[in-house]
Amino acid sequence: MLALALNDAVLGFYPGFCYVYGAALIPVLLGRLIRTRTGAGAIATAAFASSLSFFLITNFMVGYRALVTMAGLSACYLAGIPFYRNEVLGDAVYTVAIFGGYAILNRLCQPERQAA
């Protein structure tokens, strides 16, 4: 959040930035919900839900503020699909890198078990 705020402080704040900040906090909530679960399924579901919620929230606010009709809102969502594809791919790559890297390091750093 600090990096997002610093970026906006340099580039300039914009109308509706609070919705982007709120949508950026959804992954934190999802992470807290799955913190006791293990396995790739829970992590992958949370990552996908994070991407989807950010897409839905931010495009809704842009579409609602600019084009109040359903046709305008639909056009906003359709225009955002290429960006959503990249968001999902980026989230997938970073999720695998972070959680997969952690799992690999955790396995490599475990002490060897001695046979009894």
N, C-alpha and C positions, 0 to 999 in steps of 0.2 A: 504494500500500500504506500509505503514511503517512496519507493521508486516511481510509482504512478503519480503521486503528488508532486514530486520533484520535476518529473517530466512535464506535467501540466503547468507548473509554476514557470518553467522556462518557455514552453511553447504557447502557453496561454490557456486559461480555463475557457470552457465553452458551455452553452446552455445544455442542461441535462447531464452534466458530468457526474452528478450525484447518483444517477441510475447506473452509470458505468462502475462507479466505486461499489455500489451495492451489489451489482452482478459479480464483481470481482471477489466479493466476500462469500459467495455461495460455495466455492470449493473448500473454504475453511470450515463451513458448517458441515458439508458432506464428509470431510476428513474426520471431523469429530464424531460423526455418526458411525463411521466404519473403523475407528481406531482399534477396537477390540477384535475385529474380524481379521482372519488371515486368509491368504489366497489371492490369486490373480483376478478371480471373478469379481470380488468386491471392489478391488482397486480399479479395474477396467470399467465397471458400472459407474463408479463415482466420477471417474475421468470423463466418461461420455456424458453423464448428467451435468457435469460442470460446463462442458462445451455447449450442450443444448440449452441450458438455462441462460448462459451469457448471450447466446444468439437470440433467443426468444425475448429476453428482457430488453436488450439494447435496440433491437430492430423494432420492437413494439413502441418504445418511447420515441424513436426517430419517426416512425410511420405515424404515430398518433399525433405528435406535435406538428408535423408538416402536412400530412395528408389524412384528414380526419375520417374519410370514407373507408369502407371495407375494401373497395377496389384499390385505394391508395395504400392501405396497410398491406394488402396482398402483394402489390407491386414492390413494396419495401422489402418484404420477406423474400420474394423471388430475386430481387437484385442482390440480396445478401448471401445467397446460396454459394457462390464461388468463394466468398470469404469464409463461410462456415466450413466448407470442405478443407480449406487450409488450416483452419483452427483445429478441427478434429485430427488432422494428420499431425500437426505440431504437438497437440496434447498427447497423442498416442506415442510419438517418438520420445518426448520428455518423460512421460510416465514410465515407459519401459526403461529408459536410461537411468532414471532416478531410483525407482523401486527395484528394477532388475540389478542395477549396480550395487545397491545396498544388499540385496540377497546374496550376490556373488561375494562381495567383501565379507559379509557375515559368515558365509560358509568357509571362506579361505582363512579367516582369522580365528576360527574355532580351534581350541587345542585338540590334538590327536587323542583319541580314546585308546586307552591301554587294554589289551586283552587280559581277562582275569585268569 
